[in-house]
């Protein structure tokens, strides 16, 4: 968390960093992203740069099961997306 830039510092004036945002994804037959929609435009995935899994909190009522993908898009930018396997939804995670 970091202080919000919207004015005077005050207790509790924090905002989350790198909060995932919902994203539309087209997946191939194997389940890997083949295109994603950014700014209203579909962009093809030129390369899958990396992939990894996070499985946590399986012992609780709110488990985490995610398949992450780092992608090289057709416009040269990279994107990191994940499939939330618990809720069957795609999310984009920005870093930096």
Residue pairs with C-beta under 8 A, 6 or more apart in sequence:
1 14
1 15
1 16
1 17
2 14
2 15
2 17
3 9
3 13
3 14
4 13
4 14
4 15
6 13
7 13
18 93
18 94
18 95
20 82
20 91
20 92
20 93
21 91
21 92
21 94
22 89
22 90
22 91
22 92
23 36
23 37
23 38
23 81
23 90
23 91
23 92
24 36
24 37
24 90
25 33
25 35
25 36
25 37
25 81
25 83
25 90
26 33
26 34
26 35
26 36
26 42
27 33
27 34
28 34
31 67
31 83
32 45
32 48
32 51
32 69
33 45
33 48
33 69
33 71
33 81
33 90
34 44
34 45
35 42
35 43
35 44
35 45
36 42
36 43
36 45
36 71
36 73
36 79
36 81
36 90
36 92
37 43
38 73
38 79
43 73
43 74
43 75
44 73
44 74
45 71
45 72
45 73
45 74
46 72
46 73
46 74
47 71
47 72
48 69
48 70
48 71
48 72
49 70
49 71
49 72
49 78
50 68
50 69
50 70
51 67
51 68
51 69
51 70
52 68
53 65
53 66
53 67
53 68
54 64
54 65
54 66
54 68
54 82
55 63
55 64
55 65
55 66
56 63
56 64
57 63
57 64
58 65
63 86
64 86
65 84
65 85
65 86
66 82
66 83
66 84
66 85
67 82
67 83
67 85
68 80
68 81
68 82
68 93
69 80
69 81
69 82
70 78
70 79
70 80
71 78
71 79
71 80
71 81
72 78
73 79
79 92
80 92
80 93
80 94
80 95
81 90
81 91
81 92
81 93
82 90
82 91
82 93
83 89
83 90
84 90
84 91
